[in-house]
Amino acid sequence: MAKASEKAQVHGPVLVPVSADCEGWPYLPPDLLRPSRSRQVCMTCHWFRHHAGANCITLLCCQLHQGLIGQGEHLSRRCHGWSEAQALRQGWAPEVG
Protein backbone atom coordinates (compact mmCIF):
# COMPACT_ATOMS: atom_id res chain seq x y z
CA MET A 1 0.00 0.00 0.00
CA ALA A 2 2.88 2.38 0.61
CA LYS A 3 3.84 2.22 -3.06
CA ALA A 4 0.34 3.23 -4.19
CA SER A 5 0.41 6.37 -2.05
CA GLU A 6 3.87 7.26 -3.37
CA LYS A 7 2.59 7.11 -6.96
CA ALA A 8 -0.31 9.42 -6.10
CA GLN A 9 2.08 12.18 -5.02
CA VAL A 10 3.03 14.62 -7.75
CA HIS A 11 6.63 15.79 -7.74
CA GLY A 12 7.36 19.05 -9.50
CA PRO A 13 7.59 22.79 -9.06
CA VAL A 14 5.03 24.47 -6.87
CA LEU A 15 4.05 27.94 -8.05
CA VAL A 16 3.59 30.48 -5.27
CA PRO A 17 1.80 33.74 -6.07
CA VAL A 18 3.95 36.86 -5.80
CA SER A 19 1.62 38.33 -3.19
CA ALA A 20 2.15 35.34 -0.91
CA ASP A 21 5.90 35.64 -0.67
CA CYS A 22 6.72 39.34 -0.83
CA GLU A 23 4.25 40.79 1.69
CA GLY A 24 6.40 39.56 4.56
CA TRP A 25 9.68 40.83 3.10
CA PRO A 26 11.51 43.70 4.81
CA TYR A 27 12.16 47.00 3.05
CA LEU A 28 15.49 47.22 1.23
CA PRO A 29 18.20 49.09 3.15
CA PRO A 30 18.78 52.65 1.88
CA ASP A 31 22.42 52.01 1.00
CA LEU A 32 21.50 49.19 -1.43
CA LEU A 33 19.77 51.45 -3.96
CA ARG A 34 21.77 54.19 -5.63
CA PRO A 35 20.44 57.18 -7.58
CA SER A 36 20.09 56.76 -11.33
CA ARG A 37 19.36 59.37 -13.98
CA SER A 38 18.97 56.89 -16.84
CA ARG A 39 16.30 54.37 -17.80
CA GLN A 40 18.12 51.81 -15.65
CA VAL A 41 15.87 52.12 -12.61
CA CYS A 42 14.03 49.53 -10.52
CA MET A 43 10.84 49.89 -12.55
CA THR A 44 12.57 48.76 -15.77
CA CYS A 45 14.46 45.89 -14.12
CA HIS A 46 13.77 42.22 -14.82
CA TRP A 47 13.44 41.52 -11.07
CA PHE A 48 10.88 44.28 -10.34
CA ARG A 49 7.32 43.24 -9.45
CA HIS A 50 4.32 45.06 -8.03
CA HIS A 51 0.92 44.02 -6.76
CA ALA A 52 -1.89 45.15 -4.52
CA GLY A 53 -1.28 43.97 -0.97
CA ALA A 54 -3.50 44.19 2.09
CA ASN A 55 -6.05 47.01 1.93
CA CYS A 56 -5.22 47.42 -1.80
CA ILE A 57 -1.94 49.22 -1.05
CA THR A 58 0.56 48.76 -3.87
CA LEU A 59 3.68 46.84 -2.87
CA LEU A 60 6.83 47.27 -4.94
CA CYS A 61 9.10 44.21 -4.77
CA CYS A 62 12.60 43.25 -5.82
CA GLN A 63 12.76 39.50 -6.34
CA LEU A 64 16.55 39.53 -6.64
CA HIS A 65 17.07 40.96 -3.14
CA GLN A 66 13.74 39.67 -1.77
CA GLY A 67 12.78 43.03 -0.34
CA LEU A 68 10.21 45.77 -0.66
CA ILE A 69 11.03 49.04 -2.40
CA GLY A 70 9.84 52.30 -0.86
CA GLN A 71 7.17 54.27 -2.73
CA GLY A 72 8.77 56.45 -5.40
CA GLU A 73 12.23 54.86 -5.16
CA HIS A 74 11.44 52.56 -8.10
CA LEU A 75 11.42 55.60 -10.39
CA SER A 76 14.82 57.12 -9.59
CA ARG A 77 17.02 54.40 -8.07
CA ARG A 78 18.61 51.08 -8.96
CA CYS A 79 20.94 48.48 -7.50
CA HIS A 80 24.07 46.80 -8.86
CA GLY A 81 21.98 43.80 -9.97
CA TRP A 82 19.85 45.72 -12.48
CA SER A 83 19.02 43.56 -15.49
CA GLU A 84 17.07 44.43 -18.61
CA ALA A 85 13.54 43.06 -18.56
CA GLN A 86 13.23 39.74 -20.38
CA ALA A 87 10.22 41.02 -22.35
CA LEU A 88 12.35 43.80 -23.85
CA ARG A 89 15.06 41.38 -24.98
CA GLN A 90 12.84 38.64 -26.42
CA GLY A 91 9.46 40.28 -26.90
CA TRP A 92 6.19 39.40 -25.20
CA ALA A 93 5.79 36.05 -26.98
CA PRO A 94 9.21 34.76 -28.09
CA GLU A 95 7.78 31.33 -28.94
CA VAL A 96 5.85 32.90 -31.84
CA GLY A 97 9.18 33.93 -33.32
KEBA-231062 format. One record per residue (C-alpha): residue number from 0; x, y, z; chain; residue in three letters. Coordinates in nm, 4 decimals, padded with zeros to 6 digits. Each point is the difference from the previous one (the first is absolute). Layout:
num: NUM px: X py: Y pz: Z chaine: A residu: ALA
...
***
This chain:
num: 0 px: 00.0000 py: 00.0000 pz: 00.0000 chaine: A residu: MET
num: 1 px: 00.2879 py: 00.2375 pz: 00.0611 chaine: A residu: ALA
num: 2 px: 00.0959 py: -00.0152 pz: -00.3675 chaine: A residu: LYS
num: 3 px: -00.3499 py: 00.1009 pz: -00.1128 chaine: A residu: ALA
num: 4 px: 00.0075 py: 00.3139 pz: 00.2143 chaine: A residu: SER
num: 5 px: 00.3459 py: 00.0888 pz: -00.1326 chaine: A residu: GLU
num: 6 px: -00.1282 py: -00.0145 pz: -00.3587 chaine: A residu: LYS
num: 7 px: -00.2897 py: 00.2305 pz: 00.0865 chaine: A residu: ALA
num: 8 px: 00.2387 py: 00.2762 pz: 00.1072 chaine: A residu: GLN
num: 9 px: 00.0950 py: 00.2439 pz: -00.2721 chaine: A residu: VAL
num: 10 px: 00.3598 py: 00.1172 pz: 00.0007 chaine: A residu: HIS
num: 11 px: 00.0730 py: 00.3260 pz: -00.1756 chaine: A residu: GLY
num: 12 px: 00.0236 py: 00.3739 pz: 00.0432 chaine: A residu: PRO
num: 13 px: -00.2568 py: 00.1680 pz: 00.2189 chaine: A residu: VAL
num: 14 px: -00.0972 py: 00.3468 pz: -00.1174 chaine: A residu: LEU
num: 15 px: -00.0464 py: 00.2540 pz: 00.2778 chaine: A residu: VAL
num: 16 px: -00.1794 py: 00.3258 pz: -00.0804 chaine: A residu: PRO
num: 17 px: 00.2151 py: 00.3123 pz: 00.0278 chaine: A residu: VAL
num: 18 px: -00.2332 py: 00.1466 pz: 00.2607 chaine: A residu: SER
num: 19 px: 00.0537 py: -00.2983 pz: 00.2280 chaine: A residu: ALA
num: 20 px: 00.3750 py: 00.0292 pz: 00.0235 chaine: A residu: ASP
num: 21 px: 00.0822 py: 00.3707 pz: -00.0159 chaine: A residu: CYS
num: 22 px: -00.2473 py: 00.1446 pz: 00.2522 chaine: A residu: GLU
num: 23 px: 00.2153 py: -00.1231 pz: 00.2868 chaine: A residu: GLY
num: 24 px: 00.3274 py: 00.1269 pz: -00.1454 chaine: A residu: TRP
num: 25 px: 00.1834 py: 00.2878 pz: 00.1704 chaine: A residu: PRO
num: 26 px: 00.0647 py: 00.3295 pz: -00.1761 chaine: A residu: TYR
num: 27 px: 00.3334 py: 00.0217 pz: -00.1816 chaine: A residu: LEU
num: 28 px: 00.2710 py: 00.1871 pz: 00.1922 chaine: A residu: PRO
num: 29 px: 00.0575 py: 00.3561 pz: -00.1270 chaine: A residu: PRO
num: 30 px: 00.3641 py: -00.0639 pz: -00.0882 chaine: A residu: ASP
num: 31 px: -00.0921 py: -00.2820 pz: -00.2431 chaine: A residu: LEU
num: 32 px: -00.1733 py: 00.2262 pz: -00.2525 chaine: A residu: LEU
num: 33 px: 00.2008 py: 00.2740 pz: -00.1672 chaine: A residu: ARG
num: 34 px: -00.1332 py: 00.2992 pz: -00.1954 chaine: A residu: PRO
num: 35 px: -00.0357 py: -00.0427 pz: -00.3753 chaine: A residu: SER
num: 36 px: -00.0729 py: 00.2616 pz: -00.2648 chaine: A residu: ARG
num: 37 px: -00.0382 py: -00.2479 pz: -00.2859 chaine: A residu: SER
num: 38 px: -00.2670 py: -00.2524 pz: -00.0958 chaine: A residu: ARG
num: 39 px: 00.1813 py: -00.2558 pz: 00.2147 chaine: A residu: GLN
num: 40 px: -00.2250 py: 00.0313 pz: 00.3047 chaine: A residu: VAL
num: 41 px: -00.1840 py: -00.2590 pz: 00.2081 chaine: A residu: CYS
num: 42 px: -00.3191 py: 00.0353 pz: -00.2028 chaine: A residu: MET
num: 43 px: 00.1735 py: -00.1130 pz: -00.3217 chaine: A residu: THR
num: 44 px: 00.1887 py: -00.2863 pz: 00.1652 chaine: A residu: CYS
num: 45 px: -00.0690 py: -00.3678 pz: -00.0700 chaine: A residu: HIS
num: 46 px: -00.0326 py: -00.0695 pz: 00.3744 chaine: A residu: TRP
num: 47 px: -00.2565 py: 00.2755 pz: 00.0734 chaine: A residu: PHE
num: 48 px: -00.3558 py: -00.1038 pz: 00.0893 chaine: A residu: ARG
num: 49 px: -00.3000 py: 00.1826 pz: 00.1420 chaine: A residu: HIS
num: 50 px: -00.3400 py: -00.1048 pz: 00.1269 chaine: A residu: HIS
num: 51 px: -00.2805 py: 00.1134 pz: 00.2242 chaine: A residu: ALA
num: 52 px: 00.0603 py: -00.1175 pz: 00.3547 chaine: A residu: GLY
num: 53 px: -00.2215 py: 00.0210 pz: 00.3055 chaine: A residu: ALA
num: 54 px: -00.2551 py: 00.2828 pz: -00.0151 chaine: A residu: ASN
num: 55 px: 00.0825 py: 00.0405 pz: -00.3736 chaine: A residu: CYS
num: 56 px: 00.3285 py: 00.1799 pz: 00.0748 chaine: A residu: ILE
num: 57 px: 00.2502 py: -00.0456 pz: -00.2817 chaine: A residu: THR
num: 58 px: 00.3117 py: -00.1918 pz: 00.1005 chaine: A residu: LEU
num: 59 px: 00.3153 py: 00.0425 pz: -00.2079 chaine: A residu: LEU
num: 60 px: 00.2272 py: -00.3054 pz: 00.0177 chaine: A residu: CYS
num: 61 px: 00.3496 py: -00.0963 pz: -00.1052 chaine: A residu: CYS
num: 62 px: 00.0161 py: -00.3753 pz: -00.0526 chaine: A residu: GLN
num: 63 px: 00.3785 py: 00.0036 pz: -00.0294 chaine: A residu: LEU
num: 64 px: 00.0524 py: 00.1426 pz: 00.3497 chaine: A residu: HIS
num: 65 px: -00.3335 py: -00.1290 pz: 00.1372 chaine: A residu: GLN
num: 66 px: -00.0959 py: 00.3361 pz: 00.1428 chaine: A residu: GLY
num: 67 px: -00.2563 py: 00.2736 pz: -00.0315 chaine: A residu: LEU
num: 68 px: 00.0813 py: 00.3269 pz: -00.1746 chaine: A residu: ILE
num: 69 px: -00.1183 py: 00.3261 pz: 00.1538 chaine: A residu: GLY
num: 70 px: -00.2674 py: 00.1971 pz: -00.1863 chaine: A residu: GLN
num: 71 px: 00.1600 py: 00.2177 pz: -00.2669 chaine: A residu: GLY
num: 72 px: 00.3459 py: -00.1581 pz: 00.0232 chaine: A residu: GLU
num: 73 px: -00.0788 py: -00.2303 pz: -00.2934 chaine: A residu: HIS
num: 74 px: -00.0020 py: 00.3042 pz: -00.2293 chaine: A residu: LEU
num: 75 px: 00.3396 py: 00.1513 pz: 00.0797 chaine: A residu: SER
num: 76 px: 00.2199 py: -00.2715 pz: 00.1521 chaine: A residu: ARG
num: 77 px: 00.1593 py: -00.3317 pz: -00.0890 chaine: A residu: ARG
num: 78 px: 00.2328 py: -00.2607 pz: 00.1464 chaine: A residu: CYS
num: 79 px: 00.3132 py: -00.1676 pz: -00.1358 chaine: A residu: HIS
num: 80 px: -00.2092 py: -00.3000 pz: -00.1111 chaine: A residu: GLY
num: 81 px: -00.2128 py: 00.1920 pz: -00.2514 chaine: A residu: TRP
num: 82 px: -00.0827 py: -00.2164 pz: -00.3008 chaine: A residu: SER
num: 83 px: -00.1953 py: 00.0877 pz: -00.3123 chaine: A residu: GLU
num: 84 px: -00.3529 py: -00.1374 pz: 00.0051 chaine: A residu: ALA
num: 85 px: -00.0311 py: -00.3317 pz: -00.1820 chaine: A residu: GLN
num: 86 px: -00.3010 py: 00.1278 pz: -00.1971 chaine: A residu: ALA
num: 87 px: 00.2129 py: 00.2782 pz: -00.1501 chaine: A residu: LEU
num: 88 px: 00.2710 py: -00.2419 pz: -00.1126 chaine: A residu: ARG
num: 89 px: -00.2219 py: -00.2740 pz: -00.1444 chaine: A residu: GLN
num: 90 px: -00.3377 py: 00.1639 pz: -00.0479 chaine: A residu: GLY
num: 91 px: -00.3268 py: -00.0886 pz: 00.1700 chaine: A residu: TRP
num: 92 px: -00.0406 py: -00.3342 pz: -00.1774 chaine: A residu: ALA
num: 93 px: 00.3420 py: -00.1294 pz: -00.1111 chaine: A residu: PRO
num: 94 px: -00.1426 py: -00.3426 pz: -00.0846 chaine: A residu: GLU
num: 95 px: -00.1936 py: 00.1563 pz: -00.2907 chaine: A residu: VAL
num: 96 px: 00.3330 py: 00.1036 pz: -00.1475 chaine: A residu: GLY
***
